[in-house]
C-alpha cells in the first residue's frame, strides 16, 4: 500500500541551511567536477595536479612540477562532446504548429540575453552531453506591482528561459501526482556582487522554489550569505507567492543512463577516465624520452683534474681529451625497448578513446577499416545522438508549454524540430533520387516528396511546404485546358482522375502517350556555319 504521507506538502522553513546538497547532487557534483576538468584540457587538468597525475615515491617536488608542466592533454572529450552536440543543430531549429505571434517573438530572444532559441538549445544540449543532464527554469518577472495585463505588456514582462548546469542545482525533488511526474521542490544557486566603495563584496544566493501540487500554488524564497562565510550563516531575505502553476516550471534533459531522479551516468564518463589514463601514460612517455632519447657520454681509463671537474661540459663544438694513454671516450645509448612500448600504449589508448568518442571512422589513420564495419559504427553513432536529440526536443517543448502557462495560453500543440538526419550529403542525394523516381512513376505524392526532401535538410530554412504546394497547385490550374482537362502529356497528383487517358479507366493507370511535337526547322547560319557570327 502506498504511503499516504509521501505526497503531503510540507512548506520549507525560514531558518536552517538551504545549501544542503541532496544525495543525488552529491553524486553528480563528484562526477561533473572530474568531467569539467577533463573537458577543459591541459590547463584545468594541470590545476588538479596529483588528482590526475600521481607523484611517484621518492620523486622530488621540483621533478614532479617539471613533469607536470611538460604534460599536455589530447582532448578527445571536448572533441566528442562538441561533435555530438553539433549534429542536431546543423540546421536552424524550427517551431511548428504555432499560431501565436508573441511566441515567435519570444523565440528570437529566449533568455532575455539576446539569444535565439536555437543558440540557447545548443548550449543546453552541449551541457547535457557533457554532464549527463542539464536544466531549464522557465521564469517570469515579478508583476505584483502592475495593476493590469496591459501594464505588464507595456513593461515588457514576459516569460523567459534560464539555463542551469548540474553544479547550479543543490537539490531537486519530483513527485508522482495523478500518474504524472511533477517537480515540486528545487534549490538553485546564484551569486551577486555588491559595491563597497571601490571594493566588491560577493554574496552567495539560494532560491528555493516549491509548489503544493494539490493547490497549484507555492512559494519562492531567497536566501543569502557572504561568499567569505565558509558555507554557513544563511540569511532569509524574503518570500513571494507562486500561483497558477501545477508544478515548478523546471525542465531536465537526461543524456545518459538514468540511475535515479536527478542522478545519471553521463554517456562520455568512460571517455573522460580514458583521457586521464592517456594523460598519465603520456607524462611517463615524455619523462622517459627526456631521460633516454639523448645518448650519454661515458669514459674509462680517464682521470679528470679535480680543479677542472666543475667546469667540465659536454656539448657541440667542445674538445675532449684524456690524459691517460689507455683512456677512451664513448657514447652509451639505450636500446629503446621501453620507449617503443610506451608509444604502442599511447596508440592503443588513442584508438580506445576514438571508439568511446563515438567516432564512426575509428582507426582509419592506423589501420584499414572495412566499409561495412564503418557503416555499423556510423549507425551506432547516429542512433545515440538521434535519441539525445529527441530528448532535447521533448525538453524544449515542455519549456515552451510552461511559457504558455505563465501567460494563460495553451502551447500543447507546438513542436520543436531539430535535425535528426545525420547521413552524409552523398547518401541523402541518392535517397532523394529514389524519391523523385517514385514521384515520377506516381508512387508518391508531391507533398510526400517535398516533406522527405525537407527532412533531409536539402532545402533552405525559409522553405514553407504550404506555400510551395499552393504555388504548384496554381501552376497546375493554369496549365489546365477546357478541351481535355489539361495540357497533353502533363499530369498532376492532386486529382489523378483528370489525367489524360484516365477517363473510364483505372485512375492509377499510365496516361496516354503525348503526340510527337512537329519537327522544327534548323536555323540557317550560312554555309558551313553552326552558330551566328560575332557582332563585336
URPE-V851156 format. One record per helix or strand of 2 or more residues. SS is the DSSP state (H for helix, E for strand). FROM is the first residue (numbers start at 1). TO is the last residue. If there is no record, write none. Layout:
<<SS/FROM/TO> <SS/FROM/TO>>
This chain:
<<H/23/40> <H/42/47> <H/49/51> <H/61/69> <H/76/87> <E/94/96> <H/101/108> <H/117/131> <E/133/140> <H/149/155> <E/159/164> <H/166/168> <E/169/177> <E/180/196> <E/199/212> <E/217/226> <E/235/243> <E/250/254> <E/256/260> <E/263/266> <H/269/292> <E/296/300> <H/306/309> <E/328/332> <H/337/356> <H/371/407> <E/415/417> <H/425/440> <H/446/455> <H/465/479> <H/496/498>>
